[in-house]
Amino acid sequence: MNFHITLTDQLSTEEVISLYRANDWSAAEKPEALMAALRGSHSLVTARLAGRLIGLGNAISDGHLVVYYPHFLVHPDYQGQGVGRLMMKEIQSIYAGFHQQMLTADGDAVLFYETLGFVRAGKTEPMWIYAGTDH
């Protein structure tokens, strides 16, 4: 398949919500806040197949030392086909020399991110105040 991976800020609410719902992400229930968050990202990467949004990832950064990748998702029909790997490669092209690249992973995503070089952050423990129920 010929995926089109690009850094962009061009997204419709409908296509984003559809992708988040396909992945059972609770952020889909807050479309206005979700779209504002994505538009406020330091950078945003998308994957499309024949124009259809099949993947999305964003970065929040200070622009110099630290970047956090809060949302990285691929439509379930296209997982395991290299889409996420290509999206991460594209977005990391911006942050390759940064002192710290961070993300939070759970479930099957842990193994995926380990294949990309991410490791557990020392002896740290993830902590949050979270309004969702999907993790």
BAVEXVEX-694237 format. One line per field, with one value per atom (N, C-alpha, C, CB): x, y, z; atom name; residue number from 0. Coordinates in Angstrom, 1 decimal. Glycine has a CB too. Layout:
BEGIN
px = [X ...]
py = [Y ...]
pz = [Z ...]
tikol = [CA ...]
zaro = [NUM ...]
This chain:
BEGIN
px = [0.8 0.0 0.9 -0.9 0.4 1.1 0.5 1.2 1.1 0.6 1.3 0.9 0.5 1.1 1.2 0.1 2.5 2.8 3.3 3.9 2.7 3.0 2.9 2.2 3.7 3.6 2.5 4.9 1.5 0.4 -0.4 -0.6 -1.3 -2.3 -3.6 -1.9 -3.8 -5.1 -5.8 -4.8 -6.8 -7.6 -9.1 -7.1 -10.0 -11.4 -11.8 -12.3 -12.7 -13.2 -13.8 -14.3 -14.5 -15.2 -14.2 -16.0 -13.1 -12.1 -11.3 -11.2 -11.0 -10.3 -11.2 -9.9 -12.4 -13.3 -13.5 -14.7 -13.6 -13.8 -12.6 -14.0 -11.4 -10.1 -10.0 -8.9 -10.4 -10.3 -11.3 -10.5 -12.5 -13.5 -13.2 -14.9 -12.6 -12.1 -11.1 -11.5 -10.4 -9.4 -9.9 -8.1 -11.2 -11.8 -11.1 -11.8 -10.6 -10.0 -11.1 -8.9 -11.1 -12.1 -12.1 -12.0 -10.9 -10.9 -11.9 -9.5 -12.4 -13.4 -14.7 -13.7 -14.9 -16.1 -16.0 -16.4 -14.8 -14.6 -14.1 -13.7 -14.9 -14.3 -13.8 -15.4 -14.4 -13.9 -12.5 -14.9 -12.4 -11.2 -10.1 -11.4 -10.4 -9.5 -8.9 -10.1 -9.8 -9.3 -8.5 -10.5 -8.9 -8.0 -6.7 -8.8 -6.6 -5.4 -4.5 -5.6 -5.1 -4.3 -3.8 -5.1 -4.6 -4.2 -3.1 -5.4 -3.1 -2.1 -0.8 -2.7 -0.7 0.5 1.7 0.3 2.9 4.1 4.2 5.3 3.9 3.8 2.8 5.2 2.4 1.3 1.7 -0.1 1.6 1.9 0.6 3.1 0.3 -0.8 -0.4 -2.0 -1.2 -1.0 -2.4 -0.6 -2.3 -3.5 -3.3 -3.8 -4.4 -4.4 -5.6 -4.6 -5.3 -6.3 -7.1 -7.3 -6.5 -7.1 -7.7 -8.1 -7.9 -8.5 -7.5 -9.2 -7.9 -7.0 -7.0 -7.5 -5.8 -5.7 -4.7 -5.2 -4.0 -3.1 -2.9 -1.8 -2.5 -2.3 -1.4 -3.6 -0.5 0.4 0.7 1.7 0.9 1.3 2.4 0.0 3.0 4.1 3.8 5.5 4.2 4.2 5.6 3.2 6.2 7.6 7.9 8.4 9.1 9.6 10.4 10.5 10.6 11.2 12.7 10.9 13.3 14.8 15.3 15.2 14.7 15.3 14.3 15.7 13.1 12.1 10.9 11.6 10.5 9.3 8.5 9.7 7.2 6.3 5.4 5.6 5.2 4.3 3.0 4.9 2.0 0.8 -0.2 0.1 -0.4 -1.3 -0.6 -2.5 -0.7 -0.1 -1.0 1.4 -1.8 -2.8 -2.9 -4.1 -3.2 -3.4 -4.7 -2.2 -5.5 -6.7 -6.5 -7.5 -7.3 -7.0 -6.9 -8.2 -7.6 -7.5 -6.1 -8.5 -5.3 -4.0 -2.8 -3.9 -3.1 -2.0 -1.2 -2.6 0.1 1.0 1.5 0.3 1.2 1.6 2.7 0.4 3.3 4.3 3.9 5.0 2.6 2.1 2.6 0.6 2.5 3.0 4.5 2.6 5.2 6.7 7.1 7.3 6.4 6.6 6.2 5.9 5.1 4.7 5.7 3.3 6.2 7.2 8.5 7.5 8.9 10.1 10.0 10.4 8.8 8.6 8.6 7.3 7.9 7.8 9.2 6.7 9.9 11.2 12.2 11.7 12.0 12.9 13.1 12.5 12.1 12.1 12.9 10.7 12.7 13.2 14.4 12.1 15.1 16.1 17.2 16.7 17.6 18.7 18.3 19.5 17.1 16.6 17.1 15.0 17.3 17.8 16.8 18.0 15.5 14.5 13.3 14.1 13.0 11.8 11.0 12.1 9.7 8.9 7.6 8.7 7.0 5.7 5.2 5.5 3.9 3.3 2.7 2.2 3.0 2.5 1.9 3.6 0.9 0.3 -0.1 -0.9 -0.4 -0.8 0.2 -2.2 -0.4 0.5 1.4 -0.4 1.0 1.9 3.3 1.2 3.4 4.7 5.7 4.6 5.4 6.3 6.6 5.7 5.6 5.8 6.8 4.4 6.7 7.6 9.0 7.1 9.1 10.4 11.1 10.3 10.4 11.1 11.6 10.1 11.1 11.5 12.6 10.3 13.0 14.1 13.7 14.9 12.5 12.0 12.2 10.5 12.6 12.8 12.1 14.3 11.9 11.3 12.2 11.2 11.7 12.4 13.0 11.5 14.1 14.8 13.8 15.2 13.7 12.9 11.6 13.6 11.3 10.1 8.8 10.1 7.8 6.5 5.5 6.0 4.7 3.8 2.7 3.1 2.4 1.4 0.5 2.0 -0.8 -1.7 -2.9 -2.0 -3.6 -5.0 -5.7 -5.3 -6.6 -7.1 -8.6 -6.5 -9.3 -10.7 -11.3 -11.2 -10.4 -10.9 -11.0 -10.0 -11.4 -11.6 -10.9 -13.1 -10.2 -9.7 -8.3 -9.7 -7.7 -6.4 -6.4 -5.3]
py = [-1.2 0.0 1.2 0.0 2.3 3.5 4.6 4.0 4.6 5.6 6.9 5.1 8.0 9.3 9.9 10.3 10.0 10.5 12.0 9.7 12.9 14.3 15.0 15.0 16.0 17.0 18.0 17.7 18.2 19.0 19.6 18.2 20.5 21.0 21.0 22.4 20.3 20.3 19.0 20.3 19.2 18.0 18.5 17.5 17.6 17.9 17.2 17.5 17.8 17.2 15.9 18.2 15.7 14.4 13.3 14.5 13.5 12.5 12.1 12.8 13.1 12.9 12.1 14.3 12.5 11.8 10.4 12.5 10.1 8.8 7.9 8.8 8.5 7.7 7.4 8.5 8.4 8.2 7.2 9.5 7.2 6.2 4.8 6.6 4.7 3.4 2.8 3.5 3.6 3.2 3.2 4.0 3.5 3.5 4.5 2.2 5.6 6.7 7.6 7.4 7.8 8.7 10.1 8.6 10.6 12.0 12.3 12.3 11.2 11.4 12.0 10.1 11.9 12.4 13.9 11.6 14.5 15.9 16.5 16.1 16.5 16.9 18.4 16.8 19.3 20.7 20.8 21.6 20.2 20.2 19.4 19.6 18.3 17.5 18.3 16.2 18.9 19.6 20.8 20.1 21.5 22.6 22.1 23.3 21.0 20.4 20.1 19.2 19.4 19.0 20.3 18.2 21.3 22.5 23.3 23.4 23.1 23.7 23.0 24.0 21.9 21.0 21.8 19.7 21.4 21.9 21.4 21.5 20.1 19.6 18.4 19.1 18.1 17.1 16.3 17.8 15.0 14.2 13.3 13.2 13.1 12.3 11.3 13.2 10.2 9.2 9.1 7.8 9.1 9.0 7.9 10.3 7.2 6.2 6.6 4.8 7.0 7.4 8.6 6.2 9.5 10.6 10.4 11.1 9.2 8.8 8.9 7.4 9.6 9.7 8.3 10.8 7.7 6.4 6.4 5.4 7.6 7.7 9.1 7.0 9.4 10.7 10.7 11.4 11.6 11.7 13.2 10.9 13.6 15.0 15.1 15.8 16.3 16.5 17.8 16.6 17.8 19.0 19.2 18.9 20.4 20.6 22.0 20.3 22.1 23.5 24.0 23.4 23.2 23.6 23.5 25.0 23.0 23.0 21.7 24.1 21.3 20.1 19.0 20.6 19.3 18.2 18.2 18.4 16.9 16.7 15.6 16.4 15.7 14.7 14.4 15.2 13.1 12.6 12.1 11.5 12.9 12.5 11.6 13.7 11.9 11.1 10.5 12.0 9.2 8.5 7.3 8.1 7.4 6.3 6.0 6.6 4.8 4.3 3.5 3.4 3.7 3.0 1.5 3.3 0.7 -0.7 -1.5 -1.3 -1.1 -1.9 -1.8 -1.3 -0.8 -0.6 -0.7 0.8 -1.2 -1.4 -2.6 -1.6 -2.6 -3.6 -3.6 -4.9 -2.5 -2.4 -1.3 -2.1 -0.8 0.2 1.6 0.0 1.9 3.2 4.0 3.2 3.5 4.1 4.4 3.3 3.4 3.5 4.7 2.2 4.8 5.9 7.3 5.7 7.3 8.6 9.0 8.4 8.0 8.4 8.8 7.2 8.2 8.6 10.1 7.7 10.4 11.7 12.8 11.8 12.5 13.5 13.6 13.2 12.5 12.5 13.3 11.1 13.5 14.2 15.6 14.2 16.1 17.4 17.4 18.0 16.3 16.3 15.4 15.9 14.9 13.9 14.2 13.7 15.5 15.9 16.3 16.9 16.2 16.7 15.9 16.7 16.5 15.8 14.8 16.9 15.0 14.1 14.0 14.5 12.7 12.5 11.5 11.9 11.9 11.1 10.8 11.9 9.7 9.3 8.3 8.6 8.1 7.1 6.0 7.8 4.8 3.7 2.6 3.0 2.0 0.9 -0.2 1.3 -1.4 -2.5 -2.9 -2.2 -3.2 -3.6 -2.5 -4.1 -1.3 -0.2 -0.2 1.2 -0.8 -0.8 -1.5 -1.5 -2.7 -3.4 -2.7 -4.8 -2.0 -1.2 -0.1 -0.6 0.6 1.7 1.2 2.6 0.1 -0.5 -0.8 -1.8 -1.2 -1.5 -0.2 -2.2 0.9 2.2 2.9 3.2 2.1 2.6 3.2 3.6 3.3 3.9 2.8 4.3 3.3 2.4 3.0 2.1 2.2 2.7 3.8 1.5 4.8 6.0 5.8 7.2 5.1 4.8 4.1 6.1 4.6 4.1 4.9 4.0 5.7 6.5 5.7 7.6 6.2 5.6 6.6 5.3 6.2 7.1 7.5 6.5 8.8 9.3 10.3 10.0 10.3 11.3 11.5 10.8 12.6 12.8 12.7 14.2 11.7 11.3 11.2 10.0 11.9 11.8 10.8 13.2 10.0 9.0 7.6 8.9 6.7 5.3 4.3 5.0 4.8 3.9 3.3 4.6 3.5 3.0 2.2 4.1]
pz = [0.0 0.0 0.0 1.2 -0.6 -0.7 0.2 -2.2 1.4 2.4 2.1 3.8 2.4 2.3 3.7 1.4 4.1 5.4 5.3 6.1 6.1 6.0 7.3 4.9 7.5 8.6 8.1 9.0 8.9 8.5 9.6 7.6 9.3 10.3 9.7 10.8 8.6 7.8 8.2 6.3 9.1 9.5 9.7 10.8 9.3 9.6 10.9 8.4 11.6 12.9 12.6 13.5 11.6 11.3 11.1 10.0 10.3 10.1 11.3 8.9 12.1 13.4 14.4 14.0 14.5 15.5 15.0 15.6 13.7 13.2 13.5 11.7 13.4 13.7 15.2 13.3 16.0 17.5 17.9 18.2 17.4 17.7 17.3 17.1 16.1 15.6 16.6 14.3 17.3 18.3 19.7 18.2 19.9 21.2 22.2 21.9 21.7 22.5 23.0 21.7 24.3 24.9 24.5 26.4 24.0 23.5 22.4 23.0 21.7 20.7 21.3 20.0 22.6 23.2 23.5 24.5 23.3 23.5 22.2 24.7 21.1 19.8 19.8 18.8 20.4 20.4 21.1 21.0 22.2 23.0 22.2 24.4 21.7 20.9 19.7 20.4 19.0 17.8 18.2 16.9 19.3 19.8 20.2 20.9 20.9 21.3 20.1 22.2 19.1 18.0 17.2 17.0 17.1 16.4 17.2 16.1 18.5 19.3 19.5 20.7 18.8 18.9 18.3 18.2 18.7 18.2 16.7 19.0 16.5 15.2 15.1 14.7 13.9 13.7 12.5 13.6 12.6 11.4 11.1 11.7 9.8 9.5 8.4 8.9 8.4 7.4 6.6 8.0 5.3 4.5 3.5 3.8 3.1 2.1 1.2 2.6 -0.1 -1.0 -0.4 -1.4 0.3 0.9 2.2 -0.1 2.6 3.9 5.1 3.9 6.1 7.3 8.0 8.3 8.1 8.7 9.9 7.7 10.1 11.2 11.6 10.9 12.8 13.3 14.5 13.6 14.6 15.8 16.0 15.6 17.2 17.5 18.5 18.0 18.6 19.5 20.2 18.7 21.5 22.3 22.7 23.6 22.5 22.7 23.2 21.5 23.9 24.2 23.0 25.4 22.0 20.7 20.8 20.4 21.9 22.0 22.6 22.8 23.8 24.5 24.7 25.9 24.9 25.3 24.3 26.7 24.0 23.2 23.8 21.7 23.8 24.3 23.1 25.6 22.9 21.9 22.6 21.0 22.7 23.5 22.7 24.0 21.4 20.6 19.4 20.2 19.3 18.2 17.9 18.4 16.9 16.6 15.1 17.2 14.9 13.5 13.5 13.0 12.5 12.4 12.5 11.0 13.3 13.5 12.2 14.3 11.1 9.9 9.2 8.9 9.7 9.1 10.0 8.5 11.3 12.2 11.8 13.6 12.1 11.8 10.3 12.0 9.6 8.2 8.0 7.4 9.1 9.0 9.0 7.7 9.1 9.1 10.3 9.2 11.5 12.7 12.7 14.0 12.2 12.1 11.2 11.6 10.0 9.1 9.7 7.8 10.4 11.0 12.1 11.7 12.9 13.9 13.3 14.9 12.2 11.5 11.0 10.3 10.5 10.0 11.1 9.2 12.2 13.2 14.0 14.2 14.1 14.8 13.9 15.1 12.7 11.8 12.4 10.4 13.1 13.7 15.0 13.9 15.8 17.2 17.4 18.1 16.3 16.4 17.4 15.1 17.5 18.4 19.7 17.7 20.1 21.4 22.5 21.4 23.7 24.8 25.4 25.9 25.2 25.8 24.8 27.2 24.4 23.7 24.6 22.3 24.8 25.8 25.2 27.1 25.7 25.4 26.5 24.0 26.5 27.5 26.6 28.4 26.9 26.1 27.1 25.3 26.6 27.4 26.4 28.2 26.9 26.1 25.0 25.5 23.9 22.7 22.2 21.6 22.6 22.1 22.7 22.4 23.9 24.5 23.6 25.9 23.1 22.3 21.0 21.9 20.4 19.2 19.4 18.7 20.5 20.8 21.1 21.9 21.8 22.0 20.7 22.9 19.7 18.4 17.8 17.5 18.2 17.7 18.5 17.6 19.5 20.4 21.7 19.6 22.0 23.3 24.3 23.2 25.5 26.7 27.9 27.0 28.9 30.1 30.7 31.2 31.2 31.6 33.0 31.6 33.1 34.4 35.4 35.0 36.5 37.6 37.7 38.9 36.7 36.8 36.8 35.7 37.3 37.3 36.6 38.7 35.7 35.1 36.1 33.8 36.1 37.0 36.2 38.3 36.6 36.0 36.8 34.6 36.4 36.7 35.4 37.5 35.2 33.9 34.0 33.4 33.0 33.0 32.1 32.5 31.4 30.4 31.1 29.2 30.3 30.8 29.9 31.0 28.9 27.9 28.1 26.6 29.3 29.5 30.8 29.6]
tikol = [N CA C CB N CA C CB N CA C CB N CA C CB N CA C CB N CA C CB N CA C CB N CA C CB N CA C CB N CA C CB N CA C CB N CA C CB N CA C CB N CA C CB N CA C CB N CA C CB N CA C CB N CA C CB N CA C CB N CA C CB N CA C CB N CA C CB N CA C CB N CA C CB N CA C CB N CA C CB N CA C CB N CA C CB N CA C CB N CA C CB N CA C CB N CA C CB N CA C CB N CA C CB N CA C CB N CA C CB N CA C CB N CA C CB N CA C CB N CA C CB N CA C CB N CA C CB N CA C CB N CA C CB N CA C CB N CA C CB N CA C CB N CA C CB N CA C CB N CA C CB N CA C CB N CA C CB N CA C CB N CA C CB N CA C CB N CA C CB N CA C CB N CA C CB N CA C CB N CA C CB N CA C CB N CA C CB N CA C CB N CA C CB N CA C CB N CA C CB N CA C CB N CA C CB N CA C CB N CA C CB N CA C CB N CA C CB N CA C CB N CA C CB N CA C CB N CA C CB N CA C CB N CA C CB N CA C CB N CA C CB N CA C CB N CA C CB N CA C CB N CA C CB N CA C CB N CA C CB N CA C CB N CA C CB N CA C CB N CA C CB N CA C CB N CA C CB N CA C CB N CA C CB N CA C CB N CA C CB N CA C CB N CA C CB N CA C CB N CA C CB N CA C CB N CA C CB N CA C CB N CA C CB N CA C CB N CA C CB N CA C CB N CA C CB N CA C CB N CA C CB N CA C CB N CA C CB N CA C CB N CA C CB N CA C CB N CA C CB N CA C CB N CA C CB N CA C CB N CA C CB N CA C CB N CA C CB N CA C CB N CA C CB N CA C CB N CA C CB N CA C CB N CA C CB N CA C CB N CA C CB N CA C CB N CA C CB N CA C CB N CA C CB N CA C CB]
zaro = [0 0 0 0 1 1 1 1 2 2 2 2 3 3 3 3 4 4 4 4 5 5 5 5 6 6 6 6 7 7 7 7 8 8 8 8 9 9 9 9 10 10 10 10 11 11 11 11 12 12 12 12 13 13 13 13 14 14 14 14 15 15 15 15 16 16 16 16 17 17 17 17 18 18 18 18 19 19 19 19 20 20 20 20 21 21 21 21 22 22 22 22 23 23 23 23 24 24 24 24 25 25 25 25 26 26 26 26 27 27 27 27 28 28 28 28 29 29 29 29 30 30 30 30 31 31 31 31 32 32 32 32 33 33 33 33 34 34 34 34 35 35 35 35 36 36 36 36 37 37 37 37 38 38 38 38 39 39 39 39 40 40 40 40 41 41 41 41 42 42 42 42 43 43 43 43 44 44 44 44 45 45 45 45 46 46 46 46 47 47 47 47 48 48 48 48 49 49 49 49 50 50 50 50 51 51 51 51 52 52 52 52 53 53 53 53 54 54 54 54 55 55 55 55 56 56 56 56 57 57 57 57 58 58 58 58 59 59 59 59 60 60 60 60 61 61 61 61 62 62 62 62 63 63 63 63 64 64 64 64 65 65 65 65 66 66 66 66 67 67 67 67 68 68 68 68 69 69 69 69 70 70 70 70 71 71 71 71 72 72 72 72 73 73 73 73 74 74 74 74 75 75 75 75 76 76 76 76 77 77 77 77 78 78 78 78 79 79 79 79 80 80 80 80 81 81 81 81 82 82 82 82 83 83 83 83 84 84 84 84 85 85 85 85 86 86 86 86 87 87 87 87 88 88 88 88 89 89 89 89 90 90 90 90 91 91 91 91 92 92 92 92 93 93 93 93 94 94 94 94 95 95 95 95 96 96 96 96 97 97 97 97 98 98 98 98 99 99 99 99 100 100 100 100 101 101 101 101 102 102 102 102 103 103 103 103 104 104 104 104 105 105 105 105 106 106 106 106 107 107 107 107 108 108 108 108 109 109 109 109 110 110 110 110 111 111 111 111 112 112 112 112 113 113 113 113 114 114 114 114 115 115 115 115 116 116 116 116 117 117 117 117 118 118 118 118 119 119 119 119 120 120 120 120 121 121 121 121 122 122 122 122 123 123 123 123 124 124 124 124 125 125 125 125 126 126 126 126 127 127 127 127 128 128 128 128 129 129 129 129 130 130 130 130 131 131 131 131 132 132 132 132 133 133 133 133 134 134 134 134]
